[in-house]
Structure formats: C-alpha cells, structure tokens
C-alpha cells in the first residue's frame, strides 16, 4: 500500500511539473518549476522506505555473531546517531584511518556482527540487492538522524588535514578523454547542465546543496544513492575509471566537500531528478 501511495504521488508530481513548465511564459522559470517539482515529491519521498528498512536492519540481530549495530561507534560514542553524519568523514583512532559513514558502517558490521569484510566491499557497489542494498538502507537511516543539523567536519588530526588536501587536488585534477575535472561542472557559480543546476562545490554552496543533500532518492532511476555512489558516477561521467568502493580517493573528496560545507544544513534524505 505504501508503494502504491508513493507511485501515485510521483505521477501526480510529474503532471504538476509539466503544467508548471507550460506556464513558464507567464513568469515561472524552468528552475522554479523544478524546485516546485522537488517540493511536491518531498511529501511522500520514497527515501522514507529506505530509511524504514535501515532502521530495522540497525536494530536487527544479524551476521555470524547475531548482534545488532546499536553499539556501533560513528564518532560520538557507541550507538549515538544524532550529529554523527554531519561530522563525517573523520579520523578514527581504533582504525588509524579517516572513514566516511559507509566505510565506518562496514567496519562495525565486520567487528561487531562478524561479517566478512571482503564480501561486504564486493557487495557494496551493488546498491539494489543483497548486502549492497542493506548498506544503502542503513546509511540512509543513520544519515537521516542528523537531518536539520549543520556540517562541522574536524580538521584537528593530521590525517584529516591530509585527506582534505588530497581531496582538493583530486577535485581540480583534469584528465580522461574529455580532459574533465570535478570543477568542470562544480567549479563556478551559476552552472547548469540541461535543467539541472550545478552548485559550486569549491566553496560553501549553502543549506541542503551538494554534500549536504546525499544520500538522496533518484527519481529518474528509482534508486537511493549514497555519496560513494554519487562520486563513482561522477567519475563515470568524466570517462575516468571508477574508483573502488571506499577508496581513499572517494573519502578524500568527501572530506574536501564536507569541510567546504561547514555550517550548511543537512536535508538528507533529499530527492533528485
């Protein structure tokens, strides 16, 4: 029943955005129409289904050890979720590494629930089935617990500072058959591709934009995308080889964008075209 309601709302919203476009000559721009479209979809956002599944998985006894994830430490203490997402990626003393939300969740699934790490990393890119889909749901649930909070990534540890600088270099690095970089799309103000606004992510883009909007539900393919998936697809669009899931490159880019988003409000889970 829930899926049927969501489907009806998506159809209704699609009809309304077409109507909005039809009256653009009367003063409504395409950007305004897209904004209205997203606002309407937000009521009954399909991401709620992923959030619900993630909460169930967070509290469910799973894995060889048959325990829950409720004691997972995401940086603010065992089981503390509020505000954790808006401080990630960060350095974790127990691993000696800077980790984002997804790699930290895998760490907890391995150390607390007994899952095989190699198996989880292999499954993670397959976001629509198995443990890959489970990771997307758990990530969505955890991230949503910080909705409305403001990003404040730490730069206190030397490894956090290094990751920021590496992420910055990667963001500006040009290459591939089209000589693209992240800045090709996200390095100037007022950019757009077709009807999609492209925020400038070399500085703070504002509340709920860029890093502060993922995980998000993609209406165009009916999928929930996390930041790892978003970054990998950016590399694909640049015609670069896609990084491995949880690579230092994607985490470094997350640090760079997260630090730049300091003070921005998280609207996760967002909705995208």
Secondary structure, 3 states (H helix, E strand, C coil): CHHHHHHHHHHHHHHHHHHHHHCHHHCCCHHHHHHHHHHHHHCCCCHHHHHHHHHHHHHCCECCCCECCCCCECCCCECCCCCCHHHCCEEECCCCEEECHHHHHHHHHHHCCCCCHHHHHHHHCCCCCHHHHHHHHHHHHHHHCCCCCECCCCCCCHHHHHHHHHHHHHHHCCECCCCECHHHHHCCCCEEECCEEECCCCCCCCCCCHHHHCCEEECCCCEEECHHHHHHHHHHHCCCCCCCCCCHHHHHHHHHHHHHCCCCECCCCEEEC
